[in-house]
Amino acid sequence: MNIEARKINLINWISAVQDEETLDKLENLQKEKTDWYDSLNEEDKKAIEEGIKQLDNNIFLTHNQVRSKIREKFNF
C-alpha cells in the first residue's frame, strides 16, 4: 500500500472515530510533531539565517577547504 492510500485510510478512520480518548491521543500526537526549528532559541535561529544568507551569496568553504583548515589548526 502506497503512502497516499495509507493516508486516505487514516483519514477515513479518523473521520469515523467517536471516542473522546482516542481523539485526545491523536491531538496530543499532532502537538508533539512540531518542527525542530521552532524549538531553537533566537540566537540559534539567527545563526542559521545568517548561514543561509551566506550560502545564497556564495560565501562558503568547500569540504576540502574545511579539511585543510582543520589539518593546519591541529597539525595533522
N, CA, C and O atoms as a Tripos MOL2 file, in Angstrom:
@<TRIPOS>MOLECULE
protein
  304   303    76     0     0
PROTEIN
NO_CHARGES

@<TRIPOS>ATOM
      1 N           0.8560   -1.1740    0.0000 N.3       1 MET1
      2 CA          0.0000    0.0000    0.0000 C.3       1 MET1
      3 C           0.9020    1.2360    0.0000 C.2       1 MET1
      4 O           1.8060    1.3520    0.8270 O.2       1 MET1
      5 N           0.6480    2.1590   -0.9350 N.am      2 ASN2
      6 CA          1.4860    3.3570   -1.0030 C.3       2 ASN2
      7 C           1.0670    4.3810    0.0590 C.2       2 ASN2
      8 O           0.0610    4.2180    0.7490 O.2       2 ASN2
      9 N           1.8590    5.4170    0.1610 N.am      3 ILE3
     10 CA          1.6410    6.4010    1.2310 C.3       3 ILE3
     11 C           0.3000    7.1240    1.0820 C.2       3 ILE3
     12 O          -0.3650    7.4160    2.0760 O.2       3 ILE3
     13 N          -0.0930    7.4090   -0.1570 N.am      4 GLU4
     14 CA         -1.3670    8.1040   -0.3560 C.3       4 GLU4
     15 C          -2.5440    7.2420    0.1040 C.2       4 GLU4
     16 O          -3.4680    7.7460    0.7430 O.2       4 GLU4
     17 N          -2.5150    5.9580   -0.2140 N.am      5 ALA5
     18 CA         -3.5860    5.0500    0.2150 C.3       5 ALA5
     19 C          -3.6130    4.9330    1.7340 C.2       5 ALA5
     20 O          -4.6830    4.8770    2.3390 O.2       5 ALA5
     21 N          -2.4370    4.8970    2.3430 N.am      6 ARG6
     22 CA         -2.3700    4.8240    3.8090 C.3       6 ARG6
     23 C          -2.9830    6.0660    4.4350 C.2       6 ARG6
     24 O          -3.7200    5.9680    5.4160 O.2       6 ARG6
     25 N          -2.6830    7.2400    3.8740 N.am      7 LYS7
     26 CA         -3.2300    8.4850    4.4170 C.3       7 LYS7
     27 C          -4.7490    8.5150    4.2790 C.2       7 LYS7
     28 O          -5.4540    8.9390    5.1950 O.2       7 LYS7
     29 N          -5.2410    8.0690    3.1440 N.am      8 ILE8
     30 CA         -6.6950    8.0340    2.9400 C.3       8 ILE8
     31 C          -7.3500    7.0940    3.9390 C.2       8 ILE8
     32 O          -8.4020    7.4090    4.4960 O.2       8 ILE8
     33 N          -6.7320    5.9380    4.1680 N.am      9 ASN9
     34 CA         -7.2660    5.0070    5.1720 C.3       9 ASN9
     35 C          -7.3110    5.6470    6.5490 C.2       9 ASN9
     36 O          -8.2890    5.4850    7.2790 O.2       9 ASN9
     37 N          -6.2540    6.3770    6.9110 N.am     10 LEU10
     38 CA         -6.2410    7.0500    8.2210 C.3      10 LEU10
     39 C          -7.2970    8.1520    8.2960 C.2      10 LEU10
     40 O          -7.9720    8.3040    9.3140 O.2      10 LEU10
     41 N          -7.4320    8.9100    7.2250 N.am     11 ILE11
     42 CA         -8.4410    9.9770    7.1990 C.3      11 ILE11
     43 C          -9.8410    9.3890    7.3870 C.2      11 ILE11
     44 O         -10.6470    9.8950    8.1690 O.2      11 ILE11
     45 N         -10.1030    8.3230    6.6600 N.am     12 ASN12
     46 CA        -11.4130    7.6650    6.7930 C.3      12 ASN12
     47 C         -11.6330    7.1520    8.2080 C.2      12 ASN12
     48 O         -12.7220    7.2980    8.7620 O.2      12 ASN12
     49 N         -10.6090    6.5570    8.7870 N.am     13 TRP13
     50 CA        -10.7360    6.0250   10.1480 C.3      13 TRP13
     51 C         -10.9490    7.1620   11.1480 C.2      13 TRP13
     52 O         -11.8210    7.0760   12.0130 O.2      13 TRP13
     53 N         -10.1560    8.2220   11.0290 N.am     14 ILE14
     54 CA        -10.2690    9.3470   11.9700 C.3      14 ILE14
     55 C         -11.6550    9.9910   11.8560 C.2      14 ILE14
     56 O         -12.2570   10.3630   12.8630 O.2      14 ILE14
     57 N         -12.1480   10.1180   10.6360 N.am     15 SER15
     58 CA        -13.4540   10.7670   10.4730 C.3      15 SER15
     59 C         -14.5800    9.9580   11.1120 C.2      15 SER15
     60 O         -15.6450   10.5000   11.4080 O.2      15 SER15
     61 N         -14.3490    8.6630   11.3250 N.am     16 ALA16
     62 CA        -15.3770    7.8180   11.9400 C.3      16 ALA16
     63 C         -15.2020    7.6560   13.4440 C.2      16 ALA16
     64 O         -16.0850    7.1120   14.1070 O.2      16 ALA16
     65 N         -14.0870    8.1140   13.9960 N.am     17 VAL17
     66 CA        -13.8160    7.9380   15.4300 C.3      17 VAL17
     67 C         -14.8230    8.7420   16.2440 C.2      17 VAL17
     68 O         -15.0600    9.9170   15.9640 O.2      17 VAL17
     69 N         -15.4050    8.1130   17.2420 N.am     18 GLN18
     70 CA        -16.3640    8.7650   18.1350 C.3      18 GLN18
     71 C         -15.8490    8.8130   19.5740 C.2      18 GLN18
     72 O         -16.4490    9.4680   20.4260 O.2      18 GLN18
     73 N         -14.7590    8.1310   19.8400 N.am     19 ASP19
     74 CA        -14.2220    8.0170   21.1850 C.3      19 ASP19
     75 C         -13.3620    9.2350   21.5260 C.2      19 ASP19
     76 O         -12.3780    9.5170   20.8430 O.2      19 ASP19
     77 N         -13.7350    9.9490   22.5790 N.am     20 GLU20
     78 CA        -13.0200   11.1520   23.0030 C.3      20 GLU20
     79 C         -11.5610   10.8600   23.3680 C.2      20 GLU20
     80 O         -10.6620   11.6380   23.0470 O.2      20 GLU20
     81 N         -11.3430    9.7360   24.0380 N.am     21 GLU21
     82 CA         -9.9870    9.3920   24.4640 C.3      21 GLU21
     83 C          -9.0690    9.2000   23.2560 C.2      21 GLU21
     84 O          -7.9260    9.6560   23.2660 O.2      21 GLU21
     85 N          -9.5590    8.5360   22.2330 N.am     22 THR22
     86 CA         -8.7720    8.3230   21.0240 C.3      22 THR22
     87 C          -8.4820    9.6600   20.3390 C.2      22 THR22
     88 O          -7.3630    9.8990   19.8850 O.2      22 THR22
     89 N          -9.4770   10.5140   20.2690 N.am     23 LEU23
     90 CA         -9.2660   11.8350   19.6670 C.3      23 LEU23
     91 C          -8.2630   12.6530   20.4730 C.2      23 LEU23
     92 O          -7.4310   13.3550   19.9000 O.2      23 LEU23
     93 N          -8.3390   12.5670   21.7870 N.am     24 ASP24
     94 CA         -7.3680   13.2690   22.6360 C.3      24 ASP24
     95 C          -5.9490   12.7890   22.3460 C.2      24 ASP24
     96 O          -5.0220   13.5920   22.2350 O.2      24 ASP24
     97 N          -5.7890   11.4730   22.2240 N.am     25 LYS25
     98 CA         -4.4700   10.9140   21.9360 C.3      25 LYS25
     99 C          -3.9590   11.3760   20.5700 C.2      25 LYS25
    100 O          -2.7760   11.6820   20.4190 O.2      25 LYS25
    101 N          -4.8390   11.4250   19.5880 N.am     26 LEU26
    102 CA         -4.4390   11.8840   18.2550 C.3      26 LEU26
    103 C          -4.0480   13.3640   18.2720 C.2      26 LEU26
    104 O          -3.0790   13.7630   17.6260 O.2      26 LEU26
    105 N          -4.7970   14.1620   19.0040 N.am     27 GLU27
    106 CA         -4.4690   15.5870   19.1210 C.3      27 GLU27
    107 C          -3.1330   15.7820   19.8200 C.2      27 GLU27
    108 O          -2.3470   16.6400   19.4190 O.2      27 GLU27
    109 N          -2.8630   15.0010   20.8570 N.am     28 ASN28
    110 CA         -1.5790   15.0930   21.5540 C.3      28 ASN28
    111 C          -0.4290   14.6800   20.6410 C.2      28 ASN28
    112 O           0.6430   15.2850   20.6700 O.2      28 ASN28
    113 N          -0.6550   13.6550   19.8340 N.am     29 LEU29
    114 CA          0.3570   13.2250   18.8790 C.3      29 LEU29
    115 C           0.6530   14.3280   17.8820 C.2      29 LEU29
    116 O           1.8110   14.5740   17.5450 O.2      29 LEU29
    117 N          -0.3780   14.9850   17.4140 N.am     30 GLN30
    118 CA         -0.2040   16.0840   16.4760 C.3      30 GLN30
    119 C           0.6120   17.2170   17.0980 C.2      30 GLN30
    120 O           1.4760   17.7930   16.4370 O.2      30 GLN30
    121 N           0.3460   17.5340   18.3490 N.am     31 LYS31
    122 CA          1.0590   18.6070   19.0410 C.3      31 LYS31
    123 C           2.5330   18.2760   19.2440 C.2      31 LYS31
    124 O           3.3810   19.1680   19.2400 O.2      31 LYS31
    125 N           2.8360   16.9860   19.4230 N.am     32 GLU32
    126 CA          4.2240   16.5560   19.6320 C.3      32 GLU32
    127 C           5.0600   16.7100   18.3790 C.2      32 GLU32
    128 O           6.2750   16.8910   18.4660 O.2      32 GLU32
    129 N           4.4470   16.6430   17.2390 N.am     33 LYS33
    130 CA          5.1580   16.6640   15.9690 C.3      33 LYS33
    131 C           5.3580   18.1030   15.5040 C.2      33 LYS33
    132 O           4.7880   18.5210   14.4970 O.2      33 LYS33
    133 N           6.1540   18.8440   16.2290 N.am     34 THR34
    134 CA          6.4470   20.2140   15.8420 C.3      34 THR34
    135 C           7.7660   20.2610   15.0900 C.2      34 THR34
    136 O           8.5870   19.3500   15.1930 O.2      34 THR34
    137 N           7.9520   21.2960   14.3580 N.am     35 ASP35
    138 CA          9.1850   21.4940   13.6030 C.3      35 ASP35
    139 C          10.3180   21.7700   14.5870 C.2      35 ASP35
    140 O          10.1650   22.5870   15.4950 O.2      35 ASP35
    141 N          11.4490   21.0990   14.4140 N.am     36 TRP36
    142 CA         12.5900   21.2630   15.3190 C.3      36 TRP36
    143 C          13.0510   22.7150   15.3430 C.2      36 TRP36
    144 O          13.5660   23.1820   16.3590 O.2      36 TRP36
    145 N          12.8760   23.4290   14.2460 N.am     37 TYR37
    146 CA         13.3040   24.8290   14.1780 C.3      37 TYR37
    147 C          12.5700   25.6750   15.2150 C.2      37 TYR37
    148 O          13.1470   26.5940   15.7960 O.2      37 TYR37
    149 N          11.3000   25.3620   15.4420 N.am     38 ASP38
    150 CA         10.5030   26.1230   16.4090 C.3      38 ASP38
    151 C          11.0330   26.0030   17.8300 C.2      38 ASP38
    152 O          10.7750   26.8760   18.6590 O.2      38 ASP38
    153 N          11.7670   24.9410   18.1240 N.am     39 SER39
    154 CA         12.2660   24.7410   19.4820 C.3      39 SER39
    155 C          13.6300   25.4070   19.7100 C.2      39 SER39
    156 O          14.1510   25.3780   20.8250 O.2      39 SER39
    157 N          14.2070   26.0020   18.6690 N.am     40 LEU40
    158 CA         15.5080   26.6630   18.8150 C.3      40 LEU40
    159 C          15.3590   28.0160   19.4880 C.2      40 LEU40
    160 O          14.3120   28.6580   19.4060 O.2      40 LEU40
    161 N          16.4380   28.4410   20.1620 N.am     41 ASN41
    162 CA         16.4110   29.7850   20.7320 C.3      41 ASN41
    163 C          16.7190   30.8080   19.6330 C.2      41 ASN41
    164 O          17.1470   30.4380   18.5400 O.2      41 ASN41
    165 N          16.5060   32.0690   19.9200 N.am     42 GLU42
    166 CA         16.6520   33.1270   18.9170 C.3      42 GLU42
    167 C          18.0850   33.2240   18.3890 C.2      42 GLU42
    168 O          18.2960   33.5040   17.2080 O.2      42 GLU42
    169 N          19.0570   32.9960   19.2540 N.am     43 GLU43
    170 CA         20.4630   33.0600   18.8320 C.3      43 GLU43
    171 C          20.7590   31.9980   17.7700 C.2      43 GLU43
    172 O          21.4160   32.2810   16.7680 O.2      43 GLU43
    173 N          20.2760   30.7880   17.9930 N.am     44 ASP44
    174 CA         20.4950   29.7130   17.0260 C.3      44 ASP44
    175 C          19.7570   29.9830   15.7130 C.2      44 ASP44
    176 O          20.2890   29.7330   14.6320 O.2      44 ASP44
    177 N          18.5370   30.4900   15.8160 N.am     45 LYS45
    178 CA         17.7750   30.8210   14.6060 C.3      45 LYS45
    179 C          18.4990   31.8900   13.7900 C.2      45 LYS45
    180 O          18.5640   31.8140   12.5630 O.2      45 LYS45
    181 N          19.0400   32.8820   14.4870 N.am     46 LYS46
    182 CA         19.7660   33.9670   13.8160 C.3      46 LYS46
    183 C          21.0090   33.4110   13.1120 C.2      46 LYS46
    184 O          21.3170   33.8100   11.9890 O.2      46 LYS46
    185 N          21.7180   32.4920   13.7700 N.am     47 ALA47
    186 CA         22.9130   31.8950   13.1700 C.3      47 ALA47
    187 C          22.5510   31.0920   11.9230 C.2      47 ALA47
    188 O          23.2720   31.1400   10.9260 O.2      47 ALA47
    189 N          21.4630   30.3700   11.9700 N.am     48 ILE48
    190 CA         21.0240   29.5910   10.8040 C.3      48 ILE48
    191 C          20.6520   30.5330    9.6600 C.2      48 ILE48
    192 O          21.0430   30.3080    8.5150 O.2      48 ILE48
    193 N          19.9040   31.5790    9.9710 N.am     49 GLU49
    194 CA         19.5070   32.5420    8.9420 C.3      49 GLU49
    195 C          20.7220   33.2170    8.3200 C.2      49 GLU49
    196 O          20.7530   33.4530    7.1120 O.2      49 GLU49
    197 N          21.7190   33.5280    9.1380 N.am     50 GLU50
    198 CA         22.9480   34.1300    8.6250 C.3      50 GLU50
    199 C          23.6670   33.1460    7.6920 C.2      50 GLU50
    200 O          24.1640   33.5380    6.6370 O.2      50 GLU50
    201 N          23.7200   31.8880    8.0800 N.am     51 GLY51
    202 CA         24.3500   30.8780    7.2420 C.3      51 GLY51
    203 C          23.6440   30.7130    5.9090 C.2      51 GLY51
    204 O          24.2910   30.5450    4.8750 O.2      51 GLY51
    205 N          22.3200   30.7590    5.9290 N.am     52 ILE52
    206 CA         21.5530   30.6490    4.6860 C.3      52 ILE52
    207 C          21.8440   31.8400    3.7820 C.2      52 ILE52
    208 O          22.0090   31.6760    2.5730 O.2      52 ILE52
    209 N          21.9080   33.0360    4.3590 N.am     53 LYS53
    210 CA         22.2370   34.2270    3.5760 C.3      53 LYS53
    211 C          23.6250   34.1080    2.9530 C.2      53 LYS53
    212 O          23.8240   34.4740    1.7950 O.2      53 LYS53
    213 N          24.5860   33.5940    3.7280 N.am     54 GLN54
    214 CA         25.9320   33.4060    3.1910 C.3      54 GLN54
    215 C          25.9180   32.4300    2.0200 C.2      54 GLN54
    216 O          26.5540   32.6750    0.9950 O.2      54 GLN54
    217 N          25.2020   31.3380    2.1710 N.am     55 LEU55
    218 CA         25.1050   30.3650    1.0770 C.3      55 LEU55
    219 C          24.4490   30.9870   -0.1520 C.2      55 LEU55
    220 O          24.8970   30.7720   -1.2780 O.2      55 LEU55
    221 N          23.3890   31.7550    0.0700 N.am     56 ASP56
    222 CA         22.7040   32.4230   -1.0420 C.3      56 ASP56
    223 C          23.6440   33.3660   -1.7920 C.2      56 ASP56
    224 O          23.4880   33.5800   -2.9950 O.2      56 ASP56
    225 N          24.6210   33.9270   -1.0760 N.am     57 ASN57
    226 CA         25.5950   34.8570   -1.6660 C.3      57 ASN57
    227 C          26.9060   34.1690   -2.0490 C.2      57 ASN57
    228 O          27.9170   34.8280   -2.2920 O.2      57 ASN57
    229 N          26.8730   32.8380   -2.1000 N.am     58 ASN58
    230 CA         28.0570   32.0410   -2.4580 C.3      58 ASN58
    231 C          29.2520   32.3010   -1.5530 C.2      58 ASN58
    232 O          30.3940   32.2950   -2.0100 O.2      58 ASN58
    233 N          28.9930   32.5250   -0.2840 N.am     59 ILE59
    234 CA         30.0550   32.7090    0.7010 C.3      59 ILE59
    235 C          30.1090   31.4450    1.5510 C.2      59 ILE59
    236 O          29.3370   31.2880    2.4970 O.2      59 ILE59
    237 N          31.0230   30.5510    1.2080 N.am     60 PHE60
    238 CA         31.1350   29.2980    1.9280 C.3      60 PHE60
    239 C          32.4870   28.6590    1.6480 C.2      60 PHE60
    240 O          33.2080   29.0710    0.7400 O.2      60 PHE60
    241 N          32.8190   27.6450    2.4420 N.am     61 LEU61
    242 CA         34.0250   26.8590    2.2390 C.3      61 LEU61
    243 C          33.6250   25.4850    1.7220 C.2      61 LEU61
    244 O          32.6060   24.9280    2.1300 O.2      61 LEU61
    245 N          34.4320   24.9500    0.8270 N.am     62 THR62
    246 CA         34.1790   23.5980    0.3510 C.3      62 THR62
    247 C          34.6180   22.5970    1.4210 C.2      62 THR62
    248 O          35.2870   22.9610    2.3880 O.2      62 THR62
    249 N          34.2430   21.3700    1.2410 N.am     63 HIS63
    250 CA         34.6390   20.3100    2.1630 C.3      63 HIS63
    251 C          36.1600   20.2220    2.2540 C.2      63 HIS63
    252 O          36.7170   20.0990    3.3450 O.2      63 HIS63
    253 N          36.8190   20.2850    1.1190 N.am     64 ASN64
    254 CA         38.2930   20.2090    1.1090 C.3      64 ASN64
    255 C          38.9320   21.4010    1.8150 C.2      64 ASN64
    256 O          39.9440   21.2460    2.4980 O.2      64 ASN64
    257 N          38.3560   22.5760    1.6570 N.am     65 GLN65
    258 CA         38.8850   23.7490    2.3430 C.3      65 GLN65
    259 C          38.7640   23.6070    3.8560 C.2      65 GLN65
    260 O          39.6860   23.9560    4.5930 O.2      65 GLN65
    261 N          37.6460   23.1030    4.3080 N.am     66 VAL66
    262 CA         37.4520   22.8920    5.7450 C.3      66 VAL66
    263 C          38.4500   21.8710    6.2570 C.2      66 VAL66
    264 O          39.0620   22.0730    7.3060 O.2      66 VAL66
    265 N          38.6210   20.7800    5.5300 N.am     67 ARG67
    266 CA         39.5890   19.7530    5.9430 C.3      67 ARG67
    267 C          41.0000   20.3280    6.0300 C.2      67 ARG67
    268 O          41.7360   20.0120    6.9650 O.2      67 ARG67
    269 N          41.3840   21.1580    5.0790 N.am     68 SER68
    270 CA         42.7160   21.7740    5.1030 C.3      68 SER68
    271 C          42.8900   22.6700    6.3220 C.2      68 SER68
    272 O          43.9350   22.6520    6.9710 O.2      68 SER68
    273 N          41.8530   23.4570    6.6290 N.am     69 LYS69
    274 CA         41.9340   24.3380    7.8020 C.3      69 LYS69
    275 C          42.0600   23.5300    9.0910 C.2      69 LYS69
    276 O          42.8050   23.9110    9.9940 O.2      69 LYS69
    277 N          41.3420   22.4320    9.1760 N.am     70 ILE70
    278 CA         41.4260   21.5740   10.3640 C.3      70 ILE70
    279 C          42.8240   20.9660   10.4740 C.2      70 ILE70
    280 O          43.4080   20.9250   11.5570 O.2      70 ILE70
    281 N          43.3470   20.5020    9.3560 N.am     71 ARG71
    282 CA         44.7070   19.9310    9.3730 C.3      71 ARG71
    283 C          45.7200   20.9590    9.8410 C.2      71 ARG71
    284 O          46.5920   20.6490   10.6520 O.2      71 ARG71
    285 N          45.6120   22.1840    9.3360 N.am     72 GLU72
    286 CA         46.5290   23.2490    9.7320 C.3      72 GLU72
    287 C          46.4060   23.5530   11.2300 C.2      72 GLU72
    288 O          47.4070   23.6760   11.9350 O.2      72 GLU72
    289 N          45.1860   23.6690   11.6900 N.am     73 LYS73
    290 CA         44.9490   24.0460   13.0840 C.3      73 LYS73
    291 C          45.4360   22.9770   14.0570 C.2      73 LYS73
    292 O          45.9950   23.3040   15.1050 O.2      73 LYS73
    293 N          45.2310   21.7030   13.7220 N.am     74 PHE74
    294 CA         45.5550   20.6300   14.6350 C.3      74 PHE74
    295 C          46.8140   19.8540   14.2280 C.2      74 PHE74
    296 O          47.0900   18.7790   14.7610 O.2      74 PHE74
    297 N          47.5670   20.4080   13.2840 N.am     75 ASN75
    298 CA         48.8340   19.8140   12.8210 C.3      75 ASN75
    299 C          48.7040   18.3510   12.3990 C.2      75 ASN75
    300 O          49.4830   17.5000   12.8280 O.2      75 ASN75
    301 N          47.7280   18.0760   11.5690 N.am     76 PHE76
    302 CA         47.5580   16.7100   11.0540 C.3      76 PHE76
    303 C          48.5260   16.4450    9.9420 C.2      76 PHE76
    304 O          48.5360   15.3490    9.3810 O.2      76 PHE76
@<TRIPOS>BOND
     1     1     2 1
     2     2     3 1
     3     3     4 2
     4     3     5 am
     5     5     6 1
     6     6     7 1
     7     7     8 2
     8     7     9 am
     9     9    10 1
    10    10    11 1
    11    11    12 2
    12    11    13 am
    13    13    14 1
    14    14    15 1
    15    15    16 2
    16    15    17 am
    17    17    18 1
    18    18    19 1
    19    19    20 2
    20    19    21 am
    21    21    22 1
    22    22    23 1
    23    23    24 2
    24    23    25 am
    25    25    26 1
    26    26    27 1
    27    27    28 2
    28    27    29 am
    29    29    30 1
    30    30    31 1
    31    31    32 2
    32    31    33 am
    33    33    34 1
    34    34    35 1
    35    35    36 2
    36    35    37 am
    37    37    38 1
    38    38    39 1
    39    39    40 2
    40    39    41 am
    41    41    42 1
    42    42    43 1
    43    43    44 2
    44    43    45 am
    45    45    46 1
    46    46    47 1
    47    47    48 2
    48    47    49 am
    49    49    50 1
    50    50    51 1
    51    51    52 2
    52    51    53 am
    53    53    54 1
    54    54    55 1
    55    55    56 2
    56    55    57 am
    57    57    58 1
    58    58    59 1
    59    59    60 2
    60    59    61 am
    61    61    62 1
    62    62    63 1
    63    63    64 2
    64    63    65 am
    65    65    66 1
    66    66    67 1
    67    67    68 2
    68    67    69 am
    69    69    70 1
    70    70    71 1
    71    71    72 2
    72    71    73 am
    73    73    74 1
    74    74    75 1
    75    75    76 2
    76    75    77 am
    77    77    78 1
    78    78    79 1
    79    79    80 2
    80    79    81 am
    81    81    82 1
    82    82    83 1
    83    83    84 2
    84    83    85 am
    85    85    86 1
    86    86    87 1
    87    87    88 2
    88    87    89 am
    89    89    90 1
    90    90    91 1
    91    91    92 2
    92    91    93 am
    93    93    94 1
    94    94    95 1
    95    95    96 2
    96    95    97 am
    97    97    98 1
    98    98    99 1
    99    99   100 2
   100    99   101 am
   101   101   102 1
   102   102   103 1
   103   103   104 2
   104   103   105 am
   105   105   106 1
   106   106   107 1
   107   107   108 2
   108   107   109 am
   109   109   110 1
   110   110   111 1
   111   111   112 2
   112   111   113 am
   113   113   114 1
   114   114   115 1
   115   115   116 2
   116   115   117 am
   117   117   118 1
   118   118   119 1
   119   119   120 2
   120   119   121 am
   121   121   122 1
   122   122   123 1
   123   123   124 2
   124   123   125 am
   125   125   126 1
   126   126   127 1
   127   127   128 2
   128   127   129 am
   129   129   130 1
   130   130   131 1
   131   131   132 2
   132   131   133 am
   133   133   134 1
   134   134   135 1
   135   135   136 2
   136   135   137 am
   137   137   138 1
   138   138   139 1
   139   139   140 2
   140   139   141 am
   141   141   142 1
   142   142   143 1
   143   143   144 2
   144   143   145 am
   145   145   146 1
   146   146   147 1
   147   147   148 2
   148   147   149 am
   149   149   150 1
   150   150   151 1
   151   151   152 2
   152   151   153 am
   153   153   154 1
   154   154   155 1
   155   155   156 2
   156   155   157 am
   157   157   158 1
   158   158   159 1
   159   159   160 2
   160   159   161 am
   161   161   162 1
   162   162   163 1
   163   163   164 2
   164   163   165 am
   165   165   166 1
   166   166   167 1
   167   167   168 2
   168   167   169 am
   169   169   170 1
   170   170   171 1
   171   171   172 2
   172   171   173 am
   173   173   174 1
   174   174   175 1
   175   175   176 2
   176   175   177 am
   177   177   178 1
   178   178   179 1
   179   179   180 2
   180   179   181 am
   181   181   182 1
   182   182   183 1
   183   183   184 2
   184   183   185 am
   185   185   186 1
   186   186   187 1
   187   187   188 2
   188   187   189 am
   189   189   190 1
   190   190   191 1
   191   191   192 2
   192   191   193 am
   193   193   194 1
   194   194   195 1
   195   195   196 2
   196   195   197 am
   197   197   198 1
   198   198   199 1
   199   199   200 2
   200   199   201 am
   201   201   202 1
   202   202   203 1
   203   203   204 2
   204   203   205 am
   205   205   206 1
   206   206   207 1
   207   207   208 2
   208   207   209 am
   209   209   210 1
   210   210   211 1
   211   211   212 2
   212   211   213 am
   213   213   214 1
   214   214   215 1
   215   215   216 2
   216   215   217 am
   217   217   218 1
   218   218   219 1
   219   219   220 2
   220   219   221 am
   221   221   222 1
   222   222   223 1
   223   223   224 2
   224   223   225 am
   225   225   226 1
   226   226   227 1
   227   227   228 2
   228   227   229 am
   229   229   230 1
   230   230   231 1
   231   231   232 2
   232   231   233 am
   233   233   234 1
   234   234   235 1
   235   235   236 2
   236   235   237 am
   237   237   238 1
   238   238   239 1
   239   239   240 2
   240   239   241 am
   241   241   242 1
   242   242   243 1
   243   243   244 2
   244   243   245 am
   245   245   246 1
   246   246   247 1
   247   247   248 2
   248   247   249 am
   249   249   250 1
   250   250   251 1
   251   251   252 2
   252   251   253 am
   253   253   254 1
   254   254   255 1
   255   255   256 2
   256   255   257 am
   257   257   258 1
   258   258   259 1
   259   259   260 2
   260   259   261 am
   261   261   262 1
   262   262   263 1
   263   263   264 2
   264   263   265 am
   265   265   266 1
   266   266   267 1
   267   267   268 2
   268   267   269 am
   269   269   270 1
   270   270   271 1
   271   271   272 2
   272   271   273 am
   273   273   274 1
   274   274   275 1
   275   275   276 2
   276   275   277 am
   277   277   278 1
   278   278   279 1
   279   279   280 2
   280   279   281 am
   281   281   282 1
   282   282   283 1
   283   283   284 2
   284   283   285 am
   285   285   286 1
   286   286   287 1
   287   287   288 2
   288   287   289 am
   289   289   290 1
   290   290   291 1
   291   291   292 2
   292   291   293 am
   293   293   294 1
   294   294   295 1
   295   295   296 2
   296   295   297 am
   297   297   298 1
   298   298   299 1
   299   299   300 2
   300   299   301 am
   301   301   302 1
   302   302   303 1
   303   303   304 2
@<TRIPOS>SUBSTRUCTURE
     1 MET1         2 RESIDUE 1 A MET
     2 ASN2         6 RESIDUE 1 A ASN
     3 ILE3        10 RESIDUE 1 A ILE
     4 GLU4        14 RESIDUE 1 A GLU
     5 ALA5        18 RESIDUE 1 A ALA
     6 ARG6        22 RESIDUE 1 A ARG
     7 LYS7        26 RESIDUE 1 A LYS
     8 ILE8        30 RESIDUE 1 A ILE
     9 ASN9        34 RESIDUE 1 A ASN
    10 LEU10       38 RESIDUE 1 A LEU
    11 ILE11       42 RESIDUE 1 A ILE
    12 ASN12       46 RESIDUE 1 A ASN
    13 TRP13       50 RESIDUE 1 A TRP
    14 ILE14       54 RESIDUE 1 A ILE
    15 SER15       58 RESIDUE 1 A SER
    16 ALA16       62 RESIDUE 1 A ALA
    17 VAL17       66 RESIDUE 1 A VAL
    18 GLN18       70 RESIDUE 1 A GLN
    19 ASP19       74 RESIDUE 1 A ASP
    20 GLU20       78 RESIDUE 1 A GLU
    21 GLU21       82 RESIDUE 1 A GLU
    22 THR22       86 RESIDUE 1 A THR
    23 LEU23       90 RESIDUE 1 A LEU
    24 ASP24       94 RESIDUE 1 A ASP
    25 LYS25       98 RESIDUE 1 A LYS
    26 LEU26      102 RESIDUE 1 A LEU
    27 GLU27      106 RESIDUE 1 A GLU
    28 ASN28      110 RESIDUE 1 A ASN
    29 LEU29      114 RESIDUE 1 A LEU
    30 GLN30      118 RESIDUE 1 A GLN
    31 LYS31      122 RESIDUE 1 A LYS
    32 GLU32      126 RESIDUE 1 A GLU
    33 LYS33      130 RESIDUE 1 A LYS
    34 THR34      134 RESIDUE 1 A THR
    35 ASP35      138 RESIDUE 1 A ASP
    36 TRP36      142 RESIDUE 1 A TRP
    37 TYR37      146 RESIDUE 1 A TYR
    38 ASP38      150 RESIDUE 1 A ASP
    39 SER39      154 RESIDUE 1 A SER
    40 LEU40      158 RESIDUE 1 A LEU
    41 ASN41      162 RESIDUE 1 A ASN
    42 GLU42      166 RESIDUE 1 A GLU
    43 GLU43      170 RESIDUE 1 A GLU
    44 ASP44      174 RESIDUE 1 A ASP
    45 LYS45      178 RESIDUE 1 A LYS
    46 LYS46      182 RESIDUE 1 A LYS
    47 ALA47      186 RESIDUE 1 A ALA
    48 ILE48      190 RESIDUE 1 A ILE
    49 GLU49      194 RESIDUE 1 A GLU
    50 GLU50      198 RESIDUE 1 A GLU
    51 GLY51      202 RESIDUE 1 A GLY
    52 ILE52      206 RESIDUE 1 A ILE
    53 LYS53      210 RESIDUE 1 A LYS
    54 GLN54      214 RESIDUE 1 A GLN
    55 LEU55      218 RESIDUE 1 A LEU
    56 ASP56      222 RESIDUE 1 A ASP
    57 ASN57      226 RESIDUE 1 A ASN
    58 ASN58      230 RESIDUE 1 A ASN
    59 ILE59      234 RESIDUE 1 A ILE
    60 PHE60      238 RESIDUE 1 A PHE
    61 LEU61      242 RESIDUE 1 A LEU
    62 THR62      246 RESIDUE 1 A THR
    63 HIS63      250 RESIDUE 1 A HIS
    64 ASN64      254 RESIDUE 1 A ASN
    65 GLN65      258 RESIDUE 1 A GLN
    66 VAL66      262 RESIDUE 1 A VAL
    67 ARG67      266 RESIDUE 1 A ARG
    68 SER68      270 RESIDUE 1 A SER
    69 LYS69      274 RESIDUE 1 A LYS
    70 ILE70      278 RESIDUE 1 A ILE
    71 ARG71      282 RESIDUE 1 A ARG
    72 GLU72      286 RESIDUE 1 A GLU
    73 LYS73      290 RESIDUE 1 A LYS
    74 PHE74      294 RESIDUE 1 A PHE
    75 ASN75      298 RESIDUE 1 A ASN
    76 PHE76      302 RESIDUE 1 A PHE
